[in-house]
Amino acid sequence: MVDFSNAETPSAAVPTMVADSKSDSTSSVLHNSVNLASRLGQNGSSSQSTQPSIPVTVSWAKKSKTKADKSLSVQDEVEQLIEDILNPSKVKTTTKFNQLCETLLDKTCKSSTLTLSWRTTSAGVILNNVVDRHSDKKPFWPKKSLLNLIRDCNIAASSCTPLILLAIELKDLEVVDCCINHMQDIPDSILTKSLQFYIRYFQSEGVRGQQTGDDELATAAPQFSIMCSCPQYVNKVLSCPFNDTFILDYLKQFSFDEALVLLQYLFCLVKGSSSQQNDSTPTLNAVADWTSALLDAHFSQFLLSYEARELLFKLADAVKYQEMFYNELEAVQAILESFKTSASVPVKQTSGSYSIEVLIM
């Protein structure tokens, strides 16, 4: 007989065998699937290796992306420069301000992605920032950068009117002249303020130039020689367009002496006796418009002043002379036109063919 007392109970052994068989089957399935995946991967890699790659498309994308990154980096650098320029804590001295503005202009001029309008807007912001930073207690006036920005950025005067007024207040002749010469769309108020500034500046400095040849007028008004000594400043203002209706209110702000000096200079231009006539001299139409506007603004004062009345008589004679002169020119032009139509154009006479015979004796 067999003794089953020491034998293990089947209830404990059966689950173990079942578990072992399940784990073996699971591991074999996993092993087979791994082998299948590896084989498929090898086949896929071998098939992909036989196919040609497309590096050209990738390289072009990289190149275009690099160019875009460069343009963005230049714009980012310029924007960072502008932020530094506008930050008083980073730019405390005019020397540092001038250095950053010089770098900014150099980058914006060389960059093809930054448009002129963008440069103009940025320059206007910088100029207005200078006005905000300047004060009587702590003056801040980077003249070198102001001149460079005004000359190179094609700024509209209406966008930075406070800067011109501040330059007039500081009596900075070079900056005011640069604004008049290079800015666009100068308002009527700025034109009259500039004329007042030039008159007062030359009178206070006591500039004396060449005599105009009209000794009687120079003796009656010593300021006249001052105005004619530096005509390029005044002539540029007189050459700018203006509205003859709106400018009257601004011309009325002139004192009588300032208006008289300006009228004397206009008379000089009408008469054509300016000692330094050049390309900047305003046209006769512009001079006539300024004279009419000035007479309308101060007519009653001119009538009550003996000196002004004498000048008005001379001005009337000069206008009559100019009118006669242009009438004679029109008559001469009509005569020239008649000669041109009646005269026959000479025709070049051509001879027929000819020959030269040489006789040897």
C-alpha positions as CSV (number, residue, x, y, z in Angstrom):
1,M,0.0,0.0,0.0
2,V,1.1,3.4,-0.8
3,D,1.3,5.9,2.0
4,F,-0.3,9.2,1.0
5,S,0.2,10.9,4.4
6,N,3.3,12.7,3.5
7,A,2.3,13.7,-0.1
8,E,1.4,17.3,-0.9
9,T,-2.2,18.2,-1.4
10,P,-3.0,18.7,-5.1
11,S,-4.9,21.9,-4.3
12,A,-1.7,23.8,-3.7
13,A,0.3,22.3,-6.6
14,V,-2.3,22.8,-9.3
15,P,-2.4,26.6,-9.3
16,T,1.3,26.8,-9.5
17,M,1.5,24.7,-12.5
18,V,-1.3,26.6,-14.2
19,A,0.5,29.9,-13.4
20,D,3.8,28.6,-14.8
21,S,2.2,27.4,-18.0
22,K,0.5,30.8,-18.4
23,S,3.7,32.8,-17.9
24,D,5.6,30.5,-20.3
25,S,2.9,31.0,-23.0
26,T,2.9,34.8,-22.4
27,S,6.7,35.1,-22.6
28,S,6.8,33.1,-25.7
29,V,4.2,35.3,-27.4
30,L,6.0,38.4,-26.3
31,H,9.3,37.0,-27.6
32,N,7.7,36.1,-30.9
33,S,6.2,39.6,-31.3
34,V,9.5,41.3,-30.4
35,N,11.3,39.2,-33.1
36,L,8.6,40.0,-35.6
37,A,8.8,43.7,-34.8
38,S,12.6,43.7,-35.1
39,R,12.4,41.9,-38.4
40,L,9.8,44.4,-39.7
41,G,12.0,47.2,-38.5
42,Q,15.0,45.9,-40.2
43,N,13.1,45.4,-43.4
44,G,11.7,48.9,-43.1
45,S,15.1,50.4,-42.4
46,S,16.6,48.5,-45.3
47,S,13.7,49.7,-47.6
48,Q,14.1,53.2,-46.4
49,S,17.8,53.1,-46.9
50,T,17.2,52.2,-50.5
51,Q,14.9,55.2,-51.1
52,P,16.6,58.5,-51.9
53,S,16.4,61.2,-49.2
54,I,15.3,64.8,-49.9
55,P,18.0,67.0,-48.4
56,V,17.4,69.8,-50.9
57,T,14.0,70.8,-49.5
58,V,15.4,70.7,-45.9
59,S,18.4,72.8,-46.8
60,W,16.3,75.4,-48.6
61,A,14.0,75.6,-45.6
62,K,17.0,76.1,-43.3
63,K,18.4,78.8,-45.5
64,S,15.2,80.8,-45.7
65,K,14.7,80.4,-42.0
66,T,18.2,81.6,-41.4
67,K,17.6,84.8,-43.5
68,A,14.3,85.4,-41.6
69,D,16.1,85.0,-38.3
70,K,18.8,87.5,-39.4
71,S,16.2,90.1,-40.4
72,L,14.3,89.5,-37.1
73,S,17.6,89.8,-35.2
74,V,18.4,93.1,-36.9
75,Q,15.0,94.5,-36.1
76,D,15.3,93.2,-32.5
77,E,18.6,94.9,-32.1
78,V,17.2,98.2,-33.5
79,E,14.2,98.0,-31.2
80,Q,16.5,97.3,-28.2
81,L,18.6,100.3,-29.2
82,I,15.6,102.5,-29.3
83,E,14.5,101.3,-25.9
84,D,17.9,102.0,-24.4
85,I,17.9,105.5,-26.0
86,L,14.5,106.3,-24.5
87,N,15.5,105.0,-21.1
88,P,17.0,107.9,-19.0
89,S,18.4,105.4,-16.4
90,K,20.6,103.7,-19.1
91,V,21.5,106.8,-21.1
92,K,22.4,109.6,-18.6
93,T,24.8,111.6,-20.7
94,T,24.7,113.2,-24.1
95,T,27.9,111.4,-25.1
96,K,26.2,108.0,-24.6
97,F,23.1,109.3,-26.3
98,N,25.1,110.3,-29.3
99,Q,26.9,107.0,-29.5
100,L,23.7,105.0,-29.4
101,C,22.0,107.3,-32.0
102,E,25.0,106.9,-34.3
103,T,24.8,103.1,-34.0
104,L,21.0,103.3,-34.6
105,L,21.3,105.3,-37.8
106,D,24.1,103.1,-39.1
107,K,22.0,99.9,-38.6
108,T,18.8,101.4,-40.0
109,C,20.5,102.7,-43.1
110,K,22.2,99.4,-43.9
111,S,19.1,97.3,-43.2
112,S,16.8,96.5,-46.2
113,T,13.9,95.3,-44.0
114,L,13.4,98.6,-42.1
115,T,11.3,101.0,-44.2
116,L,11.8,104.8,-44.3
117,S,8.4,105.3,-42.6
118,W,9.5,103.1,-39.7
119,R,12.7,105.0,-39.4
120,T,10.9,108.4,-39.6
121,T,8.4,107.3,-36.8
122,S,11.3,106.1,-34.6
123,A,13.2,109.3,-35.1
124,G,10.2,111.4,-34.2
125,V,9.7,109.4,-30.9
126,I,13.4,110.0,-30.0
127,L,13.2,113.7,-30.7
128,N,10.1,114.1,-28.6
129,N,11.8,112.1,-25.8
130,V,14.7,114.7,-25.8
131,V,12.1,117.5,-25.3
132,D,10.6,115.5,-22.4
133,R,14.0,115.0,-20.8
134,H,15.2,118.6,-21.1
135,S,14.5,121.0,-18.3
136,D,16.0,124.2,-16.9
137,K,17.4,122.5,-13.8
138,K,18.8,119.6,-15.8
139,P,19.4,120.5,-19.4
140,F,19.7,117.7,-21.9
141,W,20.5,118.7,-25.5
142,P,22.4,116.2,-27.7
143,K,22.9,118.6,-30.6
144,K,24.9,116.2,-32.7
145,S,22.3,113.4,-32.7
146,L,19.5,115.9,-33.2
147,L,21.1,117.2,-36.4
148,N,21.8,113.7,-37.7
149,L,18.2,112.5,-37.1
150,I,16.7,115.6,-38.7
151,R,18.9,115.4,-41.8
152,D,18.6,111.6,-42.4
153,C,15.1,110.6,-41.4
154,N,12.7,112.9,-43.4
155,I,10.7,114.0,-40.4
156,A,7.5,116.0,-40.6
157,A,7.6,119.2,-38.6
158,S,4.0,118.7,-37.3
159,S,5.2,115.5,-35.5
160,C,7.9,117.3,-33.5
161,T,6.8,120.9,-33.1
162,P,7.9,121.0,-29.5
163,L,11.4,120.3,-30.5
164,I,11.6,123.4,-32.9
165,L,10.0,125.6,-30.2
166,L,12.6,124.4,-27.7
167,A,15.4,125.0,-30.1
168,I,14.1,128.6,-30.6
169,E,13.9,129.0,-26.9
170,L,17.5,127.8,-26.5
171,K,18.6,130.1,-29.3
172,D,20.2,127.2,-31.2
173,L,20.5,128.7,-34.7
174,E,21.9,125.6,-36.3
175,V,19.2,123.2,-35.1
176,V,16.4,125.7,-36.1
177,D,18.0,126.2,-39.6
178,C,18.3,122.4,-39.9
179,C,14.6,121.9,-39.1
180,I,13.6,124.5,-41.6
181,N,15.8,123.0,-44.4
182,H,15.0,119.3,-43.9
183,M,11.6,118.9,-42.3
184,Q,8.4,118.6,-44.3
185,D,5.0,120.3,-43.9
186,I,6.1,123.1,-41.6
187,P,3.1,124.7,-39.9
188,D,2.4,128.4,-40.3
189,S,3.0,129.0,-36.6
190,I,6.5,127.6,-36.8
191,L,7.3,129.7,-39.9
192,T,6.4,132.9,-38.1
193,K,8.2,131.8,-34.9
194,S,11.3,131.2,-36.9
195,L,11.2,134.6,-38.6
196,Q,10.8,136.2,-35.2
197,F,13.7,134.2,-33.9
198,Y,16.0,135.2,-36.8
199,I,15.2,138.9,-36.4
200,R,15.8,138.8,-32.7
201,Y,18.9,136.7,-32.9
202,F,20.7,138.8,-35.4
203,Q,19.7,142.0,-33.6
204,S,20.9,140.7,-30.3
205,E,24.2,139.3,-31.7
206,G,24.8,142.6,-33.5
207,V,25.8,141.0,-36.8
208,R,26.9,143.5,-39.3
209,G,27.3,142.5,-43.0
210,Q,27.8,144.1,-46.3
211,Q,25.8,147.2,-47.2
212,T,23.0,146.7,-49.7
213,G,23.7,149.8,-51.7
214,D,20.6,151.7,-50.5
215,D,22.3,154.1,-48.1
216,E,19.1,156.0,-47.4
217,L,17.2,152.9,-46.3
218,A,20.1,151.6,-44.3
219,T,20.4,154.9,-42.4
220,A,16.7,155.0,-41.6
221,A,16.7,151.4,-40.4
222,P,20.0,150.0,-39.1
223,Q,18.4,146.5,-38.6
224,F,18.1,146.3,-42.3
225,S,21.8,145.6,-42.7
226,I,21.5,142.9,-40.1
227,M,18.8,141.1,-42.0
228,C,20.7,141.3,-45.3
229,S,23.9,140.0,-43.7
230,C,22.5,136.5,-43.3
231,P,19.8,136.2,-45.9
232,Q,20.0,132.4,-46.3
233,Y,18.1,131.8,-43.1
234,V,15.2,134.2,-43.8
235,N,15.0,133.2,-47.5
236,K,14.4,129.6,-46.6
237,V,11.5,130.5,-44.4
238,L,10.1,132.8,-47.1
239,S,10.3,130.0,-49.7
240,C,8.1,127.7,-47.6
241,P,4.5,127.4,-48.6
242,F,1.9,128.8,-46.2
243,N,-1.8,129.5,-45.9
244,D,-2.4,133.3,-46.4
245,T,-5.6,133.2,-44.3
246,F,-4.3,131.3,-41.2
247,I,-0.9,133.0,-41.1
248,L,-2.5,136.5,-40.4
249,D,-3.1,135.6,-36.7
250,Y,0.5,134.6,-36.3
251,L,1.9,137.7,-38.1
252,K,-0.1,139.9,-35.8
253,Q,2.0,138.5,-32.9
254,F,5.0,140.4,-34.4
255,S,5.9,143.6,-32.7
256,F,5.9,146.7,-34.8
257,D,9.7,146.9,-35.0
258,E,9.9,143.2,-36.1
259,A,7.2,143.7,-38.7
260,L,9.0,146.8,-40.0
261,V,12.3,145.0,-40.3
262,L,10.6,142.2,-42.2
263,L,8.8,144.6,-44.5
264,Q,12.1,146.4,-45.2
265,Y,13.7,143.1,-46.2
266,L,10.7,142.2,-48.4
267,F,11.1,145.6,-50.1
268,C,14.8,144.7,-50.7
269,L,13.7,141.5,-52.4
270,V,11.1,143.2,-54.5
271,K,13.5,145.9,-55.6
272,G,16.0,143.2,-56.4
273,S,18.9,145.0,-54.6
274,S,19.8,142.1,-52.2
275,S,23.6,141.8,-52.0
276,Q,23.6,138.0,-51.7
277,Q,21.1,136.6,-54.2
278,N,21.5,132.9,-54.8
279,D,19.4,129.8,-55.4
280,S,17.7,130.0,-52.0
281,T,16.2,133.4,-52.8
282,P,12.4,133.2,-52.8
283,T,10.5,133.8,-56.0
284,L,8.8,137.1,-56.7
285,N,5.4,135.5,-56.2
286,A,6.4,134.2,-52.7
287,V,7.7,137.7,-51.8
288,A,4.4,139.3,-53.0
289,D,2.4,136.8,-50.9
290,W,4.4,137.5,-47.8
291,T,4.2,141.3,-48.3
292,S,0.5,141.2,-48.8
293,A,0.0,139.0,-45.6
294,L,2.3,141.3,-43.6
295,L,0.5,144.5,-44.8
296,D,-2.9,143.0,-43.9
297,A,-1.7,142.1,-40.4
298,H,-0.1,145.5,-39.5
299,F,-1.7,147.9,-41.9
300,S,-3.0,150.4,-39.4
301,Q,0.4,150.5,-37.6
302,F,2.2,151.1,-40.9
303,L,-0.2,154.0,-41.7
304,L,0.4,155.7,-38.4
305,S,4.2,155.5,-38.5
306,Y,6.1,158.1,-40.6
307,E,9.0,155.7,-41.2
308,A,6.6,153.0,-42.3
309,R,4.7,155.3,-44.7
310,E,7.9,156.4,-46.4
311,L,8.7,152.7,-46.8
312,L,5.3,152.0,-48.2
313,F,5.8,154.7,-50.9
314,K,9.1,153.2,-51.9
315,L,7.5,149.7,-51.9
316,A,4.7,151.0,-54.2
317,D,7.3,152.5,-56.6
318,A,9.2,149.2,-56.6
319,V,6.0,147.2,-57.4
320,K,5.1,149.6,-60.3
321,Y,8.6,149.2,-61.7
322,Q,8.4,145.4,-61.5
323,E,5.0,145.6,-63.2
324,M,6.3,147.8,-66.0
325,F,9.3,145.5,-66.4
326,Y,7.2,142.3,-66.8
327,N,4.8,144.1,-69.2
328,E,7.8,145.0,-71.4
329,L,9.0,141.4,-71.2
330,E,5.6,140.3,-72.4
331,A,5.8,142.7,-75.4
332,V,9.3,141.4,-76.2
333,Q,8.1,137.9,-76.0
334,A,5.3,138.7,-78.5
335,I,7.8,140.2,-80.9
336,L,10.1,137.2,-80.6
337,E,7.2,134.9,-81.3
338,S,6.3,136.9,-84.5
339,F,9.9,136.7,-85.7
340,K,10.0,133.0,-85.0
341,T,6.8,132.4,-87.1
342,S,7.6,134.7,-90.0
343,A,11.3,134.1,-90.4
344,S,12.2,131.2,-92.7
345,V,14.6,128.7,-91.5
346,P,17.7,128.7,-93.7
347,V,18.2,125.5,-95.7
348,K,21.6,124.2,-96.2
349,Q,22.5,124.3,-99.9
350,T,24.1,121.2,-101.2
351,S,26.1,121.1,-104.5
352,G,25.9,118.3,-107.0
353,S,28.6,115.7,-107.5
354,Y,31.9,116.9,-108.7
355,S,35.3,115.5,-109.6
356,I,38.9,116.8,-109.4
357,E,41.3,116.2,-112.2
358,V,45.0,116.6,-111.7
359,L,47.2,117.5,-114.8
360,I,50.9,116.5,-114.5
361,M,53.0,118.7,-116.8
